[in-house]
Amino acid sequence: MLDRLKESLVKTRQQGFEKHEVALSSPQSRRIAIAGDGGDRNLINMCANNYLGLANHPEIIAAAKDGLDHFGFGMASVRFICGTQTLHKDLESRLSQYLGTDDTILYSSCFDANTGLFETILDEEDVILSDELNHASIIDGIRLTKASRIRYKHDDMTELEAALKGTNQHRSRLIVTDGVFSMDGTIANLAAICGLAQQYDAMVMVDDSHAVGVIGTRGRGTPALHNVGDKVDILTGTLGKALGGASGGYVSGRCEVISWLRQASRPYLFSNSVMPAICAASIKAIDLAESGDHLRENLHARGGQLRTALRELGFFVGGKDHPIVPIIVGEADRATALAEHLLQNGVLAVAFAYPVVPKGAARVRMQVSASHSAADIESVLAVLASFRR
């Protein structure tokens, strides 16, 4: 096995698909320091999920410290034994209030939330209809269930409707989609999806990890953006992006679904509780996100500034109206060269290639933060213009 793994590593390296970790020697922010042989380097960070710039917010840090002081460091238990504090219940209630749902259940990550959802509520009598570009955690979660599964073309409502028409023999039908697709920055057409779900008596599940805090009224995500909050049955999401950027995930939605997950969802039942300090900090993060229209205003302005100028420079840019701004360059070596040029000129952004994205669709994914200034974006564009020349 070791020989086989060595061969796979060599092949990955030769194909230009090898991933390298960058060690930050500073807090997460619009500008970060990375450790190097010649000492720390200061870079503009263009690849964090820190959409609202809250990852190092002083009020969130203070809330985390207060959580440590009052509730301790760790729970050393799962929720149903002795791993539930009032703080965990408070965060679940605050998420439900913010998202406009019946109830919420916390997980150690959104990956765990997605892998713990489908096998718990569906079986061989049911069917899942999943967008082909859904996140890896959704794909893995669907693999764990005995339900039938159908993949429809990305955002193709004609193909989704045809699949719904052909599955009326199943007990339950669940349409599954990302709210915002992480590699492309595209936003799901939830209005059309929910319309089809009502027409064909199906349920709707949305992973809104890249949307909550970012889009919709007060940052309440894609259901709020499309005004279909009452028509989405299940929401999954993370505390690890716009909402402070630490860790933790959740499933939020119909009370029957959440109650059953507490009884039977394996990642919930057999994983340690979320750290108390993260719960305390996340409650504060939700408060800041809900009242953060000024943050979202700058976020979308800076995203528009970057996206417009990139197109003027001749780059092919994916997505629309979201701070995920992918520069699609085609081959892996070209994406790697662009990322390296950015790094050498003071900008951190990461290249993505197969198998993360399809072959021939390699890209450098830029991600804008509300903490970025217009001058930051101009500096990044100057580096990109020099690469283009």
C-alpha positions as CSV (number, residue, x, y, z in Angstrom):
1,M,0.0,0.0,0.0
2,L,2.8,2.4,0.8
3,D,4.4,1.9,-2.6
4,R,1.0,2.5,-4.2
5,L,0.5,5.8,-2.2
6,K,4.0,6.9,-3.2
7,E,3.2,6.3,-6.9
8,S,-0.1,8.3,-6.5
9,L,1.7,11.2,-4.9
10,V,4.3,11.3,-7.7
11,K,1.6,11.2,-10.3
12,T,-0.4,14.0,-8.5
13,R,2.8,16.1,-8.4
14,Q,3.6,15.5,-12.1
15,Q,0.1,16.5,-13.1
16,G,0.2,19.7,-11.2
17,F,-2.5,18.7,-8.8
18,E,-0.5,18.6,-5.6
19,K,-1.8,20.8,-2.8
20,H,0.5,22.8,-0.4
21,E,-0.5,24.3,2.9
22,V,0.4,27.9,3.6
23,A,1.3,28.5,7.3
24,L,-0.1,31.8,8.6
25,S,1.8,33.5,11.4
26,S,-0.9,36.0,12.1
27,P,-4.6,36.1,12.8
28,Q,-7.0,35.7,9.8
29,S,-7.7,39.1,8.3
30,R,-7.6,41.1,5.0
31,R,-3.8,41.1,5.3
32,I,-2.0,38.2,6.8
33,A,1.5,37.1,7.5
34,I,2.9,33.8,6.2
35,A,6.0,32.0,7.6
36,G,8.9,31.6,5.2
37,D,12.6,30.9,5.3
38,G,13.4,34.6,5.0
39,G,11.0,35.6,7.8
40,D,7.3,36.5,7.7
41,R,5.8,38.0,4.6
42,N,2.8,40.3,4.6
43,L,0.1,39.5,1.9
44,I,-3.3,40.7,0.9
45,N,-5.5,37.7,1.6
46,M,-7.9,36.9,-1.3
47,C,-8.9,33.3,-0.5
48,A,-10.6,33.2,2.9
49,N,-14.2,32.5,3.6
50,N,-14.1,35.5,6.0
51,Y,-16.8,37.3,4.0
52,L,-17.8,39.8,6.7
53,G,-14.3,40.2,8.1
54,L,-15.4,38.9,11.5
55,A,-12.8,36.2,12.0
56,N,-10.7,38.5,14.2
57,H,-13.4,40.9,15.4
58,P,-12.7,42.3,18.9
59,E,-16.3,41.7,20.1
60,I,-16.2,38.1,18.9
61,I,-12.9,37.5,20.6
62,A,-14.3,39.1,23.8
63,A,-17.4,36.8,23.6
64,A,-15.1,33.7,23.2
65,K,-13.0,34.7,26.2
66,D,-16.2,35.2,28.2
67,G,-17.4,31.8,27.1
68,L,-14.1,30.2,28.2
69,D,-14.4,31.9,31.6
70,H,-18.0,30.9,32.3
71,F,-18.3,27.6,30.5
72,G,-14.8,26.1,30.3
73,F,-12.7,24.8,27.5
74,G,-14.2,21.6,26.2
75,M,-17.2,19.3,26.9
76,A,-15.4,15.9,26.8
77,S,-18.8,14.4,25.9
78,V,-21.4,14.1,23.2
79,R,-24.6,16.1,23.4
80,F,-27.0,13.4,24.7
81,I,-24.7,12.3,27.6
82,C,-23.4,15.4,29.4
83,G,-22.2,17.6,26.5
84,T,-25.1,20.1,26.4
85,Q,-24.8,23.4,28.1
86,T,-27.3,26.2,28.1
87,L,-25.0,27.9,25.7
88,H,-25.5,25.2,23.1
89,K,-29.2,25.6,23.3
90,D,-28.9,29.4,23.2
91,L,-26.9,29.2,19.9
92,E,-29.4,26.8,18.4
93,S,-32.3,29.1,19.3
94,R,-30.4,32.1,18.0
95,L,-29.8,30.4,14.7
96,S,-33.4,29.4,14.3
97,Q,-34.5,33.0,15.0
98,Y,-32.0,34.4,12.5
99,L,-32.8,31.9,9.8
100,G,-36.6,31.9,10.4
101,T,-36.9,28.2,11.0
102,D,-38.6,26.0,13.5
103,D,-35.5,24.5,15.2
104,T,-31.8,23.9,14.8
105,I,-29.3,21.2,15.7
106,L,-25.6,21.8,16.0
107,Y,-22.8,19.6,14.5
108,S,-19.1,19.8,14.7
109,S,-19.0,20.9,11.1
110,C,-21.3,21.4,8.1
111,F,-19.6,18.4,6.5
112,D,-20.8,16.3,9.5
113,A,-24.3,17.9,9.2
114,N,-24.5,16.9,5.6
115,T,-23.2,13.4,6.1
116,G,-25.5,12.9,9.1
117,L,-28.7,14.1,7.4
118,F,-29.7,12.0,4.5
119,E,-29.2,8.5,5.9
120,T,-31.2,9.5,9.0
121,I,-34.3,10.7,7.3
122,L,-34.4,8.7,4.0
123,D,-34.3,5.1,3.0
124,E,-34.8,2.8,0.0
125,E,-38.4,4.0,-0.5
126,D,-37.3,7.6,-1.1
127,V,-35.4,9.5,-3.8
128,I,-32.9,12.4,-3.8
129,L,-32.6,14.8,-6.7
130,S,-29.2,16.5,-6.4
131,D,-27.6,19.3,-8.5
132,E,-24.4,17.9,-10.2
133,L,-22.2,20.7,-8.7
134,N,-23.3,20.2,-5.1
135,H,-20.5,20.3,-2.4
136,A,-18.5,17.1,-1.7
137,S,-20.1,16.8,1.8
138,I,-23.5,16.5,0.1
139,I,-22.2,13.9,-2.3
140,D,-20.7,11.9,0.5
141,G,-23.8,12.2,2.6
142,I,-26.0,11.0,-0.2
143,R,-23.7,8.0,-0.7
144,L,-24.5,6.9,2.9
145,T,-28.2,6.6,2.3
146,K,-30.1,3.7,0.7
147,A,-32.4,6.2,-1.1
148,S,-32.4,6.3,-4.9
149,R,-30.5,9.3,-6.2
150,I,-30.6,11.3,-9.4
151,R,-28.2,14.0,-10.4
152,Y,-29.6,16.8,-12.6
153,K,-27.5,19.2,-14.6
154,H,-26.4,22.3,-12.8
155,D,-29.3,24.7,-12.3
156,D,-31.3,23.0,-15.1
157,M,-34.9,23.3,-14.1
158,T,-36.1,21.5,-17.2
159,E,-34.1,18.4,-16.3
160,L,-35.1,18.7,-12.6
161,E,-38.8,18.8,-13.6
162,A,-38.4,15.7,-15.8
163,A,-36.8,13.9,-12.9
164,L,-39.6,14.9,-10.6
165,K,-42.2,13.6,-13.2
166,G,-40.3,10.3,-13.3
167,T,-40.1,9.6,-9.6
168,N,-43.7,9.9,-8.4
169,Q,-43.6,6.2,-7.3
170,H,-41.3,7.1,-4.4
171,R,-42.6,7.8,-0.9
172,S,-40.6,11.0,-0.5
173,R,-38.7,13.2,-2.9
174,L,-36.0,15.6,-1.7
175,I,-34.5,18.2,-4.0
176,V,-30.9,19.0,-2.7
177,T,-28.9,22.0,-3.8
178,D,-26.2,24.4,-2.6
179,G,-27.4,27.9,-2.1
180,V,-24.2,29.3,-3.5
181,F,-21.9,26.9,-5.4
182,S,-18.5,27.3,-3.8
183,M,-16.2,26.8,-6.9
184,D,-18.3,28.9,-9.2
185,G,-19.9,31.6,-7.1
186,T,-23.3,31.0,-8.8
187,I,-26.5,31.3,-6.8
188,A,-29.2,28.5,-7.0
189,N,-32.5,29.4,-8.5
190,L,-34.4,28.7,-5.4
191,A,-37.6,30.4,-6.5
192,A,-37.9,27.9,-9.4
193,I,-36.8,25.0,-7.3
194,C,-39.3,25.7,-4.6
195,G,-42.0,26.2,-7.3
196,L,-41.3,22.8,-8.8
197,A,-41.2,21.2,-5.3
198,Q,-44.7,22.6,-4.5
199,Q,-46.0,21.4,-7.9
200,Y,-44.7,17.9,-7.5
201,D,-45.0,17.5,-3.7
202,A,-41.3,17.3,-3.0
203,M,-39.2,18.7,-0.2
204,V,-36.3,21.1,-0.5
205,M,-32.9,21.0,1.2
206,V,-30.3,23.8,0.8
207,D,-26.7,24.0,2.0
208,D,-26.4,27.7,2.5
209,S,-22.8,27.8,3.9
210,H,-21.5,30.4,1.4
211,A,-24.7,32.5,1.6
212,V,-25.6,33.0,5.3
213,G,-24.3,36.4,6.4
214,V,-23.6,37.4,2.8
215,I,-26.8,37.7,0.7
216,G,-30.5,38.1,1.3
217,T,-32.2,40.5,3.8
218,R,-29.9,41.0,6.8
219,G,-27.7,38.2,5.4
220,R,-30.3,35.5,6.0
221,G,-29.1,33.6,2.8
222,T,-30.6,32.4,-0.4
223,P,-34.1,31.6,0.9
224,A,-34.4,35.3,2.0
225,L,-32.9,36.5,-1.3
226,H,-35.6,34.6,-3.2
227,N,-38.3,35.2,-0.6
228,V,-38.9,31.4,-0.2
229,G,-38.0,30.9,3.4
230,D,-41.3,29.3,4.2
231,K,-40.9,26.8,1.3
232,V,-37.4,25.5,2.2
233,D,-37.8,22.5,4.5
234,I,-34.1,21.9,5.5
235,L,-31.1,24.3,5.7
236,T,-27.6,23.2,6.5
237,G,-24.8,25.7,7.1
238,T,-21.6,26.5,8.9
239,L,-20.2,28.7,11.6
240,G,-16.9,28.6,9.8
241,K,-17.3,31.2,7.1
242,A,-19.1,34.5,7.4
243,L,-20.3,33.8,11.0
244,G,-16.9,34.2,12.7
245,G,-15.0,31.6,10.8
246,A,-14.2,29.2,13.6
247,S,-15.8,25.8,13.3
248,G,-19.2,24.1,13.8
249,G,-22.2,23.5,11.6
250,Y,-25.9,23.0,11.8
251,V,-29.1,21.6,10.3
252,S,-32.1,24.0,10.6
253,G,-35.6,23.6,9.5
254,R,-38.9,21.7,10.2
255,C,-39.2,20.7,13.8
256,E,-39.9,17.0,12.9
257,V,-36.7,16.7,11.0
258,I,-34.6,18.3,13.7
259,S,-36.2,16.3,16.5
260,W,-35.5,13.0,14.6
261,L,-31.9,14.0,13.9
262,R,-31.4,14.4,17.7
263,Q,-32.5,10.8,18.1
264,A,-30.7,9.0,15.2
265,S,-28.1,11.1,13.4
266,R,-24.8,9.4,13.9
267,P,-22.4,12.3,13.6
268,Y,-24.5,14.2,16.1
269,L,-24.8,11.2,18.5
270,F,-21.1,10.2,18.4
271,S,-19.1,13.4,18.0
272,N,-18.0,15.7,20.7
273,S,-20.1,18.8,21.4
274,V,-19.0,22.1,19.8
275,M,-16.6,24.0,22.0
276,P,-18.4,26.4,24.4
277,A,-16.3,29.4,23.5
278,I,-17.2,28.9,19.8
279,C,-20.9,28.9,20.8
280,A,-20.5,32.1,22.7
281,A,-18.6,33.8,19.9
282,S,-21.0,32.5,17.2
283,I,-24.0,34.1,19.0
284,K,-22.1,37.4,18.9
285,A,-21.2,36.8,15.2
286,I,-24.9,36.3,14.3
287,D,-25.7,39.6,16.1
288,L,-23.0,41.4,14.0
289,A,-24.1,39.7,10.8
290,E,-27.8,40.5,11.3
291,S,-27.0,44.2,11.9
292,G,-24.2,44.3,9.3
293,D,-25.8,45.8,6.2
294,H,-22.8,48.3,6.1
295,L,-20.5,45.3,5.9
296,R,-22.5,43.7,3.1
297,E,-22.6,47.0,1.2
298,N,-18.8,47.2,1.1
299,L,-18.5,43.5,0.5
300,H,-20.6,43.7,-2.7
301,A,-19.0,46.9,-3.8
302,R,-15.5,45.4,-3.6
303,G,-16.7,42.2,-5.3
304,G,-18.2,44.3,-8.1
305,Q,-15.0,46.3,-8.4
306,L,-12.9,43.2,-8.8
307,R,-15.2,41.3,-11.1
308,T,-15.7,44.3,-13.5
309,A,-12.0,45.1,-13.7
310,L,-11.0,41.4,-14.3
311,R,-13.3,41.2,-17.3
312,E,-11.9,44.5,-18.6
313,L,-8.4,43.0,-18.3
314,G,-9.6,40.0,-20.5
315,F,-9.9,37.3,-17.8
316,F,-12.7,34.8,-17.9
317,V,-14.6,35.2,-14.6
318,G,-17.2,32.9,-13.3
319,G,-20.1,33.6,-11.0
320,K,-22.3,36.6,-10.4
321,D,-23.2,39.0,-7.5
322,H,-21.2,37.0,-4.9
323,P,-17.8,37.6,-3.3
324,I,-16.6,34.3,-4.8
325,V,-14.8,35.5,-8.0
326,P,-13.2,32.5,-9.8
327,I,-10.7,33.3,-12.5
328,I,-11.0,30.4,-14.9
329,V,-7.8,29.7,-16.9
330,G,-8.2,26.1,-18.1
331,E,-5.2,23.9,-17.4
332,A,-3.8,23.1,-14.0
333,D,-0.3,24.4,-14.8
334,R,-1.7,27.8,-15.9
335,A,-3.7,28.1,-12.6
336,T,-0.6,27.2,-10.6
337,A,1.4,29.8,-12.5
338,L,-1.2,32.5,-11.8
339,A,-1.3,31.7,-8.1
340,E,2.5,31.7,-7.9
341,H,2.7,35.1,-9.6
342,L,0.2,36.5,-7.1
343,L,2.1,35.0,-4.2
344,Q,5.4,36.4,-5.4
345,N,3.7,39.9,-5.7
346,G,2.0,40.0,-2.3
347,V,-1.3,38.4,-2.9
348,L,-2.5,35.1,-1.5
349,A,-5.0,33.1,-3.7
350,V,-5.1,29.4,-4.3
351,A,-5.3,27.5,-7.6
352,F,-7.9,24.8,-7.9
353,A,-7.7,21.9,-10.4
354,Y,-9.0,18.4,-11.0
355,P,-10.4,16.6,-9.0
356,V,-11.7,19.6,-7.1
357,V,-13.1,21.1,-10.4
358,P,-13.5,19.4,-13.8
359,K,-10.5,18.8,-16.0
360,G,-9.9,21.8,-18.2
361,A,-11.6,24.1,-15.8
362,A,-8.7,24.9,-13.4
363,R,-9.0,28.3,-11.7
364,V,-7.8,30.7,-9.1
365,R,-10.7,31.4,-6.8
366,M,-10.7,34.9,-5.4
367,Q,-12.8,35.6,-2.4
368,V,-13.6,39.2,-1.3
369,S,-14.1,40.2,2.3
370,A,-16.0,43.2,3.8
371,S,-12.7,44.2,5.4
372,H,-11.0,44.8,2.0
373,S,-10.7,48.4,0.9
374,A,-10.9,49.7,-2.6
375,A,-7.2,50.3,-2.5
376,D,-6.7,46.6,-1.6
377,I,-8.6,45.5,-4.7
378,E,-6.7,48.0,-6.9
379,S,-3.4,46.5,-5.6
380,V,-4.6,43.0,-6.5
381,L,-5.7,44.1,-9.9
382,A,-2.3,45.6,-10.6
383,V,-0.7,42.3,-9.9
384,L,-3.2,40.5,-12.2
385,A,-2.7,43.0,-14.9
386,S,1.1,42.3,-14.8
387,F,0.4,38.6,-15.2
388,R,-1.9,39.3,-18.1
389,R,0.8,41.3,-19.9
